């Protein structure tokens, strides 16, 4: 990774202050600044800048996590951002994006729509759809919003489509989003859930109207959060760095919420280990994978110490990995259904 992350330097940050992540090209030599920024942004957009403007390219973005939403405050030179139809299936980003310009103008093409938005105007876009944004030198704020966070928001977007959102409520939401980057450095981590809740409420009332906008209930939120954590665990299950802290960083869920989520199943670490065991068990029972070394399968699913893996597997399933594979292969040849054996580790 070329770009460097560091805390915001605008003021001294106490240990309890809200943490942010800053990426700036000013940390790099002028000849490589454009490529550094381009690499940083490739996960979302392709960044295109006229060759004559690339030397000395100066851009900065600061990110804050508000629950499952991500707020970003950006300062960029003139450039073109391109996201192609189908990119969401490649990079997994399918959020809706709210953006407000503080300074400058962004002109956009999304589908058959063409629009421009200046300072203070709220724009909504979708990362699922292709678009092309052409920016003057600008400062702007974006908020990435998961589609499942608000019942009804997807239908609202389908109705109004990509582009500026009119009305007093939208203007108030735009003012609020522009104010957040100035206020968050003064907040504490303990206040973040309240700020995230205020932000969700502003979005619900501004974009869903007055017809009874419904924020997610605690049960709804926990169900969605648990599904998100499950996806993150499966995506990173082979990593030795898959820790509760890493899961919190990737999902925006607080550590206390994560621990509560899994306290009924022996904790987060136990859940990760059980998931790894399930995946290894399934792989060993798959005749199509009979040629793979057991140690390779174990390492792929996060067991990087062979002796520890063998002990853990035997304790969970009552047999060695080799014995399970032999039993599974014999069952597949004879058509016998292998019983699901899963003794939880004590």
DOPAVEX-582483 format. One record per residue: residue in one letter; y, x, z of N, C-alpha, C in turn; residue number from 0. Coordinates in steps of 0.05 Angstrom, whole numbers, plus 5000, padded with zeros to 4 digits. Atoms other than C-alpha are relative to their C-alpha. Layout:
NODE aa  npy  npx  npz capy capx capz  cpy  cpx  cpz   i
NODE  a    Y    X    Z    Y    X    Z    Y    X    Z NUM
...
***
This chain:
NODE aa  npy  npx  npz capy capx capz  cpy  cpx  cpz   i
NODE  x 4976 5017 5000 5000 5000 5000 5025 5018 5000   0
NODE  x 4977 4982 5002 5066 5030 4981 5022 4992 5020   1
NODE  x 4977 5009 4984 5116 4986 5019 4994 5003 5029   2
NODE  x 5003 4994 4972 5127 5000 5092 5010 4977 5017   3
NODE  x 4991 5022 4983 5131 4947 5147 5011 5012 5026   4
NODE  x 4989 4991 4975 5174 4956 5208 5015 4978 5013   5
NODE  x 4985 5022 4987 5210 4913 5260 5028 5000 4990   6
NODE  x 4973 5002 5008 5278 4887 5244 5017 5019 5017   7
NODE  x 4984 4980 4986 5330 4939 5262 5028 4990 5007   8
NODE  x 4973 5010 4996 5390 4893 5270 5008 5000 5029   9
NODE  x 4994 5000 4972 5385 4894 5346 4976 5011 5016  10
NODE  x 5022 4991 4984 5343 4924 5402 4981 4977 5005  11
NODE  x 5019 5021 4997 5279 4884 5408 4985 5004 5026  12
NODE  x 5015 4998 4975 5252 4871 5478 4971 4994 4995  13
NODE  x 5029 5003 5004 5177 4869 5489 4993 4971 4996  14
NODE  x 5007 5028 5003 5179 4793 5492 5014 4986 4977  15
NODE  x 4985 5012 5023 5223 4783 5431 4982 4993 4977  16
NODE  x 5015 5007 5024 5198 4750 5368 4997 5024 4982  17
NODE  x 5005 4977 5018 5165 4801 5323 5003 4991 4971  18
NODE  x 4998 5005 5028 5181 4804 5249 4988 5024 4985  19
NODE  x 5010 4978 5017 5156 4846 5191 5020 5004 4978  20
NODE  x 4979 4993 5020 5207 4881 5146 4988 5019 4979  21
NODE  x 5006 4982 5022 5194 4911 5078 5025 5005 4985  22
NODE  x 4976 4993 5014 5250 4948 5045 4995 5024 4981  23
NODE  x 5003 4978 5019 5254 4993 4984 5018 5023 5007  24
NODE  x 4982 4979 4993 5309 5033 5017 4986 5023 5014  25
NODE  x 5016 4978 4987 5254 5074 5052 4989 5019 4979  26
NODE  x 5012 4984 5021 5234 5103 4984 5020 5014 4983  27
NODE  x 4982 4986 5018 5264 5152 4936 5008 4981 4977  28
NODE  x 4990 5019 5021 5306 5115 4883 4982 4997 4976  29
NODE  x 5016 5004 5024 5259 5130 4824 4976 4982 5004  30
NODE  x 5024 5015 4996 5200 5094 4856 5004 4973 5015  31
NODE  x 4995 5025 4984 5235 5036 4891 4990 4975 4986  32
NODE  x 5008 5024 5015 5222 4985 4836 4970 4997 5001  33
NODE  x 5029 5002 4999 5147 5001 4833 4990 4993 5028  34
NODE  x 5007 5007 4972 5143 4998 4909 5003 4970 5005  35
NODE  x 4995 5029 4996 5174 4928 4909 4980 4984 4983  36
NODE  x 5018 5014 5018 5132 4906 4850 4972 4998 5012  37
NODE  x 5027 5000 4988 5068 4926 4885 5000 4981 5025  38
NODE  x 4999 5017 4976 5090 4890 4949 4999 4971 4992  39
NODE  x 4998 5028 5008 5104 4825 4911 4977 4991 4982  40
NODE  x 5021 5007 5019 5042 4826 4866 4982 4978 5010  41
NODE  x 5017 5021 4989 5004 4780 4914 5010 4972 4995  42
NODE  x 4988 5026 5005 5052 4724 4897 5011 4998 4972  43
NODE  x 4985 5002 5025 5095 4739 4836 4998 5027 4985  44
NODE  x 4995 4976 5016 5101 4788 4779 5030 5004 5000  45
NODE  x 4972 4994 4999 5169 4822 4786 5008 5015 4975  46
NODE  x 4991 4987 5025 5205 4839 4721 5030 5006 5002  47
NODE  x 4972 4991 4998 5270 4879 4720 5005 5016 4975  48
NODE  x 4992 4983 5023 5307 4909 4661 4997 5029 5006  49
NODE  x 5005 4972 4994 5287 4982 4654 5025 5015 5009  50
NODE  x 4975 4986 4992 5360 5004 4660 5008 4995 5029  51
NODE  x 4993 5007 4972 5365 4970 4729 4980 5009 5020  52
NODE  x 5021 4993 4981 5302 4999 4759 5006 5024 5018  53
NODE  x 4993 4978 4982 5328 5066 4785 5019 4990 5022  54
NODE  x 4984 5008 4978 5356 5055 4854 4997 4971 5009  55
NODE  x 5006 5028 4994 5326 4984 4858 5001 4996 5031  56
NODE  x 4997 5004 4971 5346 4958 4927 4994 4972 5008  57
NODE  x 5008 5026 4991 5311 4899 4959 4989 5001 5028  58
NODE  x 5009 5001 4973 5292 4876 5028 4990 4972 5006  59
NODE  x 5010 5026 4991 5250 4820 5058 4990 5003 5029  60
NODE  x 5009 5001 4972 5237 4802 5131 4984 4974 5004  61
NODE  x 5019 5023 4996 5179 4756 5150 4997 4993 5029  62
NODE  x 5007 5010 4973 5168 4713 5212 4978 4979 4996  63
NODE  x 5021 5019 5001 5106 4672 5226 5007 4977 5019  64
NODE  x 4994 5024 4983 5121 4601 5251 4975 4982 4999  65
NODE  x 5025 5014 5001 5052 4575 5267 4986 5008 4974  66
NODE  x 5013 4995 5026 5018 4568 5199 5020 5002 4977  67
NODE  x 4980 4997 5020 5084 4571 5162 5011 5029 5001  68
NODE  x 4988 4973 5000 5117 4636 5140 5029 4998 4989  69
NODE  x 4972 5000 5008 5193 4643 5138 5006 5028 4990  70
NODE  x 4992 4974 5011 5222 4699 5095 5029 5000 4993  71
NODE  x 4972 4997 5007 5293 4723 5089 5002 5024 4980  72
NODE  x 5002 4980 5021 5304 4762 5024 5028 5008 4989  73
NODE  x 4976 4990 5014 5358 4805 4992 4989 5015 4976  74
NODE  x 5011 4989 5025 5343 4822 4919 5022 5004 4979  75
NODE  x 4982 4997 5023 5379 4848 4857 4992 4980 4979  76
NODE  x 5007 5018 5022 5377 4810 4791 4972 5007 4990  77
NODE  x 5028 4995 5008 5305 4801 4769 4988 4973 4991  78
NODE  x 5015 5024 5009 5254 4753 4740 4973 5000 5015  79
NODE  x 5025 5004 4985 5195 4726 4780 4982 4982 4983  80
NODE  x 5018 5016 5016 5134 4700 4742 4974 4995 5016  81
NODE  x 5027 5007 4989 5074 4663 4771 4987 4982 4979  82
NODE  x 5013 5014 5022 5023 4639 4721 4981 4978 5011  83
NODE  x 5019 5021 4993 4982 4576 4722 4972 5012 5005  84
NODE  x 5026 4990 4994 4916 4591 4755 5000 5024 5019  85
NODE  x 4998 4977 4982 4941 4649 4798 4989 4992 5028  86
NODE  x 5008 5009 4974 4925 4607 4860 4970 5004 5004  87
NODE  x 5029 4997 4998 4850 4610 4845 4993 5030 5003  88
NODE  x 5005 4972 4997 4856 4686 4843 5009 5011 5027  89
NODE  x 4989 4988 4975 4900 4701 4903 4998 4982 5024  90
NODE  x 5004 5018 4977 4886 4640 4947 5026 4988 5010  91
NODE  x 4975 5012 4991 4960 4621 4954 5005 4974 4985  92
NODE  x 4995 5026 5013 4968 4547 4941 5020 4984 5016  93
NODE  x 4981 5014 4983 5024 4531 4990 5023 4988 4984  94
NODE  x 4974 5009 5010 5087 4491 4976 5021 5019 5012  95
NODE  x 4979 4981 4991 5150 4534 4981 5027 4985 5000  96
NODE  x 4972 5009 4998 5218 4511 5006 5018 5024 4998  97
NODE  x 4981 4977 5001 5275 4557 4986 5029 4991 4999  98
NODE  x 4972 5005 5000 5349 4559 4998 5015 5026 4995  99
NODE  x 4985 4976 5006 5398 4609 4969 5025 5001 5018 100
NODE  x 4976 4995 4984 5451 4639 5014 5022 5010 4982 101
NODE  x 4981 4988 5019 5485 4678 4958 4986 5005 4974 102
NODE  x 5013 4996 5026 5471 4679 4883 4990 4974 4989 103
NODE  x 5010 5023 5014 5437 4632 4835 4972 5006 4990 104
NODE  x 5027 4998 5010 5364 4620 4818 4996 4979 4979 105
NODE  x 5006 5019 5022 5346 4587 4751 4970 5001 4996 106
NODE  x 5029 5002 5000 5275 4562 4745 4989 4983 4977 107
NODE  x 5015 5016 5018 5225 4536 4695 4972 4996 5012 108
NODE  x 5026 5007 4989 5164 4500 4723 4988 4976 4984 109
NODE  x 5010 5021 5017 5121 4460 4675 5020 4993 4979 110
NODE  x 4980 5008 5020 5168 4420 4632 5028 4996 5013 111
NODE  x 4975 5003 4986 5224 4422 4683 5016 5026 4999 112
NODE  x 4981 4978 4999 5286 4468 4680 5022 4993 5019 113
NODE  x 4979 5006 4981 5335 4473 4737 5012 5025 5011 114
NODE  x 4987 4978 4986 5384 4518 4773 5009 4990 5027 115
NODE  x 4992 5007 4973 5403 4520 4846 5018 5022 5011 116
NODE  x 4982 4981 4989 5462 4553 4879 4999 5000 5030 117
NODE  x 5000 4998 4971 5480 4568 4952 4999 4972 5014 118
NODE  x 5002 5024 4984 5459 4515 5002 4983 4978 4989 119
NODE  x 5017 5021 5012 5414 4475 4955 4970 5005 5007 120
NODE  x 5029 4998 4993 5342 4461 4978 4984 4996 4974 121
NODE  x 5018 5002 5023 5289 4473 4924 4971 5000 5011 122
NODE  x 5028 5000 4993 5215 4457 4929 4984 5009 4976 123
NODE  x 5017 4990 5021 5163 4494 4888 4971 5000 5010 124
NODE  x 5028 4999 4993 5087 4498 4886 4988 5026 4990 125
NODE  x 5013 4975 5008 5047 4563 4885 4975 4994 4984 126
NODE  x 5023 5008 5016 4991 4524 4851 5008 4999 4970 127
NODE  x 4990 5003 5027 5034 4513 4789 5014 5026 4990 128
NODE  x 4986 4977 5011 5061 4566 4743 5030 4995 4999 129
NODE  x 4971 5003 5002 5136 4580 4743 5012 5027 4992 130
NODE  x 4985 4976 5006 5188 4630 4721 5028 4996 5013 131
NODE  x 4974 5001 4987 5249 4643 4765 5017 5024 4991 132
NODE  x 4981 4979 5008 5309 4682 4740 5022 5001 5020 133
NODE  x 4981 4998 4979 5353 4708 4795 5023 5019 4993 134
NODE  x 4978 4981 4999 5422 4738 4797 4996 5016 5026 135
NODE  x 5001 4986 4974 5434 4788 4853 5003 4978 5022 136
NODE  x 5000 5024 4983 5420 4742 4912 4989 5006 5028 137
NODE  x 5013 5002 4974 5403 4729 4985 4989 4972 5003 138
NODE  x 5013 5026 5000 5354 4673 4997 4978 4999 5021 139
NODE  x 5019 5005 4979 5307 4643 5048 4977 4982 4988 140
NODE  x 5022 5017 5008 5237 4615 5034 4983 4993 5024 141
NODE  x 5019 5008 4980 5188 4577 5077 4975 4991 4986 142
NODE  x 5026 5008 5012 5115 4575 5055 4986 4980 5019 143
NODE  x 5011 5022 4984 5083 4510 5079 4972 4993 4990 144
NODE  x 5027 5009 5008 5007 4497 5077 5000 4971 4993 145
NODE  x 4999 5028 5009 4994 4433 5040 4988 4980 5020 146
NODE  x 5014 5019 4982 4949 4404 5094 5015 4997 5027 147
NODE  x 4986 5001 4975 5001 4413 5149 5014 4973 5005 148
NODE  x 4986 5025 4999 5037 4347 5133 4986 4979 4984 149
NODE  x 5010 5022 5016 5000 4284 5113 5023 4986 4985 150
NODE  x 4979 5013 5016 5041 4255 5056 5018 5019 4985 151
NODE  x 4983 4981 5013 5077 4319 5035 4991 5005 4971 152
NODE  x 5010 4996 5027 5032 4329 4975 5008 4978 4981 153
NODE  x 4992 5023 5016 5047 4259 4951 5030 5001 4994 154
NODE  x 4971 4998 5004 5122 4271 4961 5006 5020 4978 155
NODE  x 4996 4980 5021 5118 4334 4918 4992 4989 4973 156
NODE  x 5009 5011 5025 5079 4297 4865 5021 4980 4989 157
NODE  x 4980 5019 5009 5134 4245 4863 5026 5013 4991 158
NODE  x 4974 4989 5007 5196 4289 4862 4997 5024 4982 159
NODE  x 5005 4977 5018 5164 4349 4826 5015 5024 5010 160
NODE  x 4986 4976 4993 5189 4420 4830 5030 4998 4993 161
NODE  x 4972 5000 5006 5264 4430 4834 5017 4994 5025 162
NODE  x 4982 5006 4978 5325 4415 4878 4994 4972 5012 163
NODE  x 5005 5025 4985 5318 4360 4931 5028 4990 5008 164
NODE  x 4973 5011 4995 5379 4315 4936 5001 4985 5026 165
NODE  x 4996 5017 4977 5408 4278 4995 5009 5015 5025 166
NODE  x 4989 4987 4976 5440 4291 5063 4978 5012 5017 167
NODE  x 5022 4989 4984 5373 4301 5098 4991 5027 4989 168
NODE  x 5008 4975 5012 5354 4355 5048 5021 5022 5005 169
NODE  x 4979 4981 4995 5422 4389 5058 4998 5010 5029 170
NODE  x 5002 4992 4971 5412 4389 5134 4976 5019 5003 171
NODE  x 5024 4983 4998 5342 4419 5125 5008 5028 4988 172
NODE  x 4992 4974 5012 5373 4473 5079 5017 5016 5020 173
NODE  x 4983 4987 4981 5426 4489 5132 4982 5012 5023 174
NODE  x 5018 4991 4978 5371 4494 5185 4984 5025 4992 175
NODE  x 5016 4978 5009 5328 4541 5143 5018 5026 4998 176
NODE  x 4983 4977 5002 5388 4586 5129 5008 5011 5028 177
NODE  x 4992 4991 4973 5404 4589 5204 4977 5015 5014 178
NODE  x 5023 4989 4985 5333 4609 5226 5000 5031 5001 179
NODE  x 5001 4971 4999 5336 4683 5205 5021 5012 5019 180
NODE  x 4980 4990 4982 5399 4692 5247 4993 4994 5029 181
NODE  x 5007 5009 4973 5370 4656 5308 4974 5012 5010 182
NODE  x 5026 4991 4991 5299 4681 5310 5000 5027 5014 183
NODE  x 5000 4975 4984 5316 4753 5332 5010 4996 5028 184
NODE  x 4991 5006 4973 5347 4721 5394 4980 4985 5016 185
NODE  x 5020 5016 4986 5285 4681 5411 4978 5018 5011 186
NODE  x 5023 4986 4989 5223 4701 5450 4974 4989 4988 187
NODE  x 5026 5009 5010 5150 4696 5431 4992 4973 5013 188
NODE  x 5007 5025 4986 5142 4641 5483 5014 4976 4988 189
NODE  x 4986 5022 5012 5193 4599 5445 4991 4993 4972 190
NODE  x 5008 5004 5028 5159 4605 5378 4986 4973 4995 191
NODE  x 5013 5026 5005 5113 4544 5385 5021 4977 4999 192
NODE  x 4979 5021 5000 5175 4501 5402 5016 5001 4973 193
NODE  x 4985 4998 5024 5213 4529 5342 4983 4991 4976 194
NODE  x 5017 5009 5022 5153 4518 5296 4998 4970 5000 195
NODE  x 5001 5029 4998 5149 4446 5322 5026 4988 4990 196
NODE  x 4975 5010 5010 5223 4435 5309 5001 5002 4969 197
NODE  x 4999 4996 5030 5215 4463 5238 4982 4979 4987 198
NODE  x 5017 5020 5012 5156 4417 5224 5013 4972 5001 199
NODE  x 4986 5026 4998 5196 4358 5250 5022 4997 4980 200
NODE  x 4978 5001 5020 5256 4375 5206 4989 4994 4973 201
NODE  x 5012 5004 5027 5211 4379 5145 4990 4972 4997 202
NODE  x 5012 5027 5002 5175 4314 5161 5022 4979 4996 203
NODE  x 4979 5021 5001 5239 4274 5171 5017 5004 4975 204
NODE  x 4983 4995 5023 5276 4307 5113 4986 4993 4974 205
NODE  x 5015 5003 5025 5222 4304 5060 4982 4976 4999 206
NODE  x 5018 5023 5000 5178 4246 5082 5016 4974 5005 207
NODE  x 4984 5024 4998 5236 4198 5094 4997 4987 5027 208
NODE  x 5000 5014 4975 5241 4146 5148 4977 4980 5002 209
NODE  x 5022 5020 4999 5177 4108 5133 4978 5010 5018 210
NODE  x 5020 4992 4981 5143 4132 5195 4987 5027 4994 211
NODE  x 5012 4975 5005 5133 4206 5180 4982 5008 5023 212
NODE  x 5019 4993 4979 5072 4230 5218 4994 5030 5000 213
NODE  x 5008 4973 4996 5065 4300 5244 4971 5000 5008 214
NODE  x 5028 4999 4993 4995 4324 5256 4996 4997 5030 215
NODE  x 5006 5003 4972 4965 4302 5322 4987 5026 5009 216
NODE  x 5014 4975 4990 4936 4357 5368 4972 5002 4989 217
NODE  x 5028 4999 5010 4866 4337 5345 5000 5008 4970 218
NODE  x 4998 4992 5029 4887 4341 5271 5005 5029 4998 219
NODE  x 4992 4972 5003 4919 4408 5282 4977 5019 5007 220
NODE  x 5023 4983 4992 4859 4437 5319 4979 5000 4979 221
NODE  x 5020 5001 5021 4812 4413 5265 5008 5017 4976 222
NODE  x 4991 4984 5022 4854 4444 5210 5001 5030 5007 223
NODE  x 4998 4972 4992 4866 4508 5250 4972 5012 5002 224
NODE  x 5028 4990 4998 4791 4515 5264 4989 5006 4972 225
NODE  x 5009 4996 5027 4776 4507 5190 5013 5025 4988 226
NODE  x 4987 4976 5010 4828 4560 5174 4988 5026 5012 227
NODE  x 5012 4977 4986 4799 4608 5226 4973 5006 4988 228
NODE  x 5026 4997 5012 4730 4596 5197 5001 5014 4973 229
NODE  x 4996 4987 5026 4755 4615 5127 5007 5029 5003 230
NODE  x 4992 4972 4996 4788 4678 5153 4976 5017 5009 231
NODE  x 5023 4985 4991 4725 4699 5190 4981 5006 4977 232
NODE  x 5019 4996 5022 4682 4689 5128 5011 5020 4980 233
NODE  x 4988 4981 5020 4732 4727 5084 4999 5029 5010 234
NODE  x 4998 4973 4989 4734 4787 5132 4975 5007 5017 235
NODE  x 5023 4997 4983 4665 4782 5163 4988 5028 5000 236
NODE  x 5011 4973 5001 4644 4851 5140 5017 5022 5012 237
NODE  x 4981 4980 4990 4705 4886 5170 4994 5006 5029 238
NODE  x 5003 4992 4972 4697 4926 5233 5025 4994 5016 239
NODE  x 4974 5006 4987 4770 4908 5248 5004 4970 5004 240
NODE  x 4998 5029 4996 4755 4833 5253 5000 4994 5030 241
NODE  x 4997 5005 4972 4782 4823 5323 5016 4975 5005 242
NODE  x 4983 5024 4995 4816 4763 5357 5029 5005 4992 243
NODE  x 4972 4994 5007 4883 4798 5348 5004 4999 4969 244
NODE  x 4999 5000 5029 4869 4808 5273 5000 4971 4990 245
NODE  x 5002 5028 5008 4850 4734 5266 5027 4986 5006 246
NODE  x 4974 5012 4993 4915 4714 5301 5021 5009 4979 247
NODE  x 4981 4989 5020 4955 4759 5253 4997 4986 4973 248
NODE  x 5006 5012 5027 4921 4728 5192 5005 4970 4999 249
NODE  x 4998 5029 5000 4926 4656 5214 5026 4989 5012 250
NODE  x 4976 5010 4987 4990 4652 5255 4994 4984 5025 251
NODE  x 5008 5015 4976 4951 4620 5312 5003 5019 5025 252
NODE  x 4997 4983 4976 4967 4645 5383 4973 5007 5011 253
NODE  x 5026 4991 4988 4914 4683 5421 4989 4980 5020 254
NODE  x 5010 5020 4980 4911 4631 5476 4988 4976 4986 255
NODE  x 5012 5022 5015 4899 4576 5424 4974 5007 4988 256
NODE  x 5026 4991 5011 4845 4617 5391 4978 5001 5021 257
NODE  x 5020 4999 4979 4810 4629 5456 4991 4972 5009 258
NODE  x 5007 5028 4992 4813 4555 5475 4982 4988 4979 259
NODE  x 5015 5011 5022 4785 4538 5406 4970 5006 5002 260
NODE  x 5028 4991 5000 4721 4577 5419 4988 5003 5028 261
NODE  x 5010 4996 4973 4713 4574 5495 4974 4984 5004 262
NODE  x 5024 5016 4997 4658 4521 5487 4975 5013 4987 263
NODE  x 5022 4987 5013 4615 4568 5445 4997 5029 5007 264
NODE  x 5003 4973 4990 4619 4631 5486 5022 5019 4992 265
NODE  x 4978 4982 5007 4684 4658 5459 5001 5008 4970 266
NODE  x 4996 4992 5028 4712 4685 5394 4981 5021 4990 267
NODE  x 5017 4978 5008 4672 4749 5393 4971 4990 4996 268
NODE  x 5027 5011 5003 4607 4711 5404 4997 4983 4975 269
NODE  x 5001 5016 5024 4624 4662 5349 4999 5018 4975 270
NODE  x 5000 4981 5023 4638 4720 5300 4972 5012 4997 271
NODE  x 5027 4988 5002 4571 4752 5318 4980 4980 4991 272
NODE  x 5019 5020 5009 4533 4687 5310 5003 4994 4970 273
NODE  x 4995 5005 5028 4566 4676 5242 4988 5023 4983 274
NODE  x 5012 4977 5014 4546 4747 5220 4970 4998 5000 275
NODE  x 5029 5002 4999 4475 4735 5243 4990 4978 4981 276
NODE  x 5008 5022 5019 4472 4669 5204 5000 5010 4971 277
NODE  x 4997 4990 5027 4496 4704 5141 4978 5020 4993 278
NODE  x 5022 4981 5004 4446 4761 5149 4974 4985 4997 279
NODE  x 5025 5016 5000 4390 4711 5163 4997 4987 4972 280
NODE  x 5002 5013 5026 4407 4672 5099 4995 5020 4978 281
NODE  x 5004 4980 5020 4410 4736 5058 4971 5010 5000 282
NODE  x 5027 4990 4998 4342 4760 5084 4980 4979 4990 283
NODE  x 5018 5021 5009 4311 4693 5067 5003 4993 4970 284
NODE  x 4994 5006 5029 4338 4694 4995 4982 5019 4983 285
NODE  x 5018 4983 5017 4283 4719 4946 5016 5016 4980 286
NODE  x 4984 4986 5020 4338 4739 4897 5012 5026 5011 287
NODE  x 4989 4976 4988 4361 4792 4947 4979 5017 5013 288
NODE  x 5022 4985 4988 4293 4820 4964 5002 5030 4994 289
NODE  x 4998 4971 5007 4311 4886 4929 5021 5014 5016 290
NODE  x 4978 4987 4985 4371 4899 4974 4989 5012 5027 291
NODE  x 5007 4988 4974 4362 4946 5034 5011 4983 5023 292
NODE  x 4992 5016 4977 4365 4910 5100 5026 5012 5013 293
NODE  x 4976 4987 4988 4416 4961 5126 5025 4994 4984 294
NODE  x 4977 5006 5017 4461 4947 5066 5010 4972 5005 295
NODE  x 4993 5028 4995 4459 4872 5079 5014 4998 5027 296
NODE  x 4989 5001 4973 4473 4883 5153 5029 5011 5000 297
NODE  x 4973 4989 5001 4533 4927 5138 5019 4982 4986 298
NODE  x 4983 5018 5015 4560 4878 5087 5011 4977 5018 299
NODE  x 4991 5022 4983 4564 4825 5142 5009 5010 5028 300
NODE  x 4986 4991 4976 4595 4869 5196 4984 5015 5020 301
NODE  x 5016 4984 4981 4537 4905 5230 4998 5028 4990 302
NODE  x 4997 4973 5010 4554 4978 5221 4983 5020 5015 303
NODE  x 5018 4983 4985 4505 5007 5272 4972 4988 4998 304
NODE  x 5026 5011 5006 4433 4998 5251 4984 4993 5026 305
NODE  x 5016 5005 4976 4401 5005 5320 5011 4976 5016 306
NODE  x 4988 5023 4986 4450 4956 5352 4994 4974 4985 307
NODE  x 5007 5024 5016 4439 4907 5294 4972 4991 5005 308
NODE  x 5028 5007 4996 4364 4909 5302 4995 4987 5027 309
NODE  x 5003 5012 4973 4368 4895 5377 5012 4972 5001 310
NODE  x 4986 5026 4999 4418 4838 5367 4985 4979 4984 311
NODE  x 5015 5019 5017 4378 4807 5311 4974 4991 5014 312
NODE  x 5025 5007 4987 4312 4809 5350 5005 4982 5023 313
NODE  x 4993 5017 4977 4346 4779 5411 5006 4972 4991 314
NODE  x 4992 5026 5009 4374 4722 5369 4977 4985 4987 315
NODE  x 5020 5014 5016 4314 4706 5325 4971 5005 5008 316
NODE  x 5027 4996 4990 4254 4732 5363 4982 5017 4981 317
NODE  x 5015 4982 5018 4232 4780 5307 5020 5020 4988 318
NODE  x 4983 4980 5013 4258 4841 5270 5009 4989 4973 319
NODE  x 4991 5008 5027 4297 4834 5205 4978 5002 4979 320
NODE  x 5021 4996 5019 4238 4862 5167 4979 4979 5002 321
NODE  x 5020 5021 4996 4190 4812 5198 5010 4973 4988 322
NODE  x 4989 5025 5011 4237 4754 5179 4999 5001 4970 323
NODE  x 5000 4998 5030 4243 4779 5107 4971 4996 4990 324
NODE  x 5027 5003 5008 4167 4785 5101 4990 4971 5002 325
NODE  x 5008 5028 4995 4157 4716 5130 5013 4982 4979 326
NODE  x 4985 5016 5019 4211 4687 5084 4989 5003 4972 327
NODE  x 5010 4995 5027 4183 4720 5021 4972 4987 4997 328
NODE  x 5027 5013 5001 4112 4696 5038 5003 4970 4998 329
NODE  x 4996 5029 5001 4138 4625 5049 5010 4992 4973 330
NODE  x 4990 5007 5027 4175 4626 4982 4977 5001 4979 331
NODE  x 5022 4998 5020 4111 4647 4945 4981 4977 5003 332
NODE  x 5019 5021 4995 4069 4593 4978 5012 4972 5000 333
NODE  x 4986 5026 5000 4122 4538 4977 5003 4989 5027 334
NODE  x 4997 5009 4972 4122 4533 5053 5030 5002 5007 335
NODE  x 4973 5000 4991 4189 4514 5083 5003 5016 5026 336
NODE  x 4996 4983 4976 4212 4568 5132 5016 4985 5021 337
NODE  x 4985 5014 4980 4233 4537 5198 5026 5015 5008 338
NODE  x 4975 4987 4992 4305 4550 5220 4997 5009 5029 339
NODE  x 5003 4989 4973 4298 4597 5280 5027 5012 5007 340
NODE  x 4975 4989 4992 4362 4612 5317 5004 4999 5030 341
NODE  x 4997 4998 4971 4358 4633 5389 5027 5013 5005 342
NODE  x 4974 4988 4993 4428 4644 5416 4995 5024 5018 343
NODE  x 5002 4977 4983 4437 4712 5446 5009 4993 5028 344
NODE  x 4993 5007 4972 4438 4708 5521 5022 5018 5010 345
***
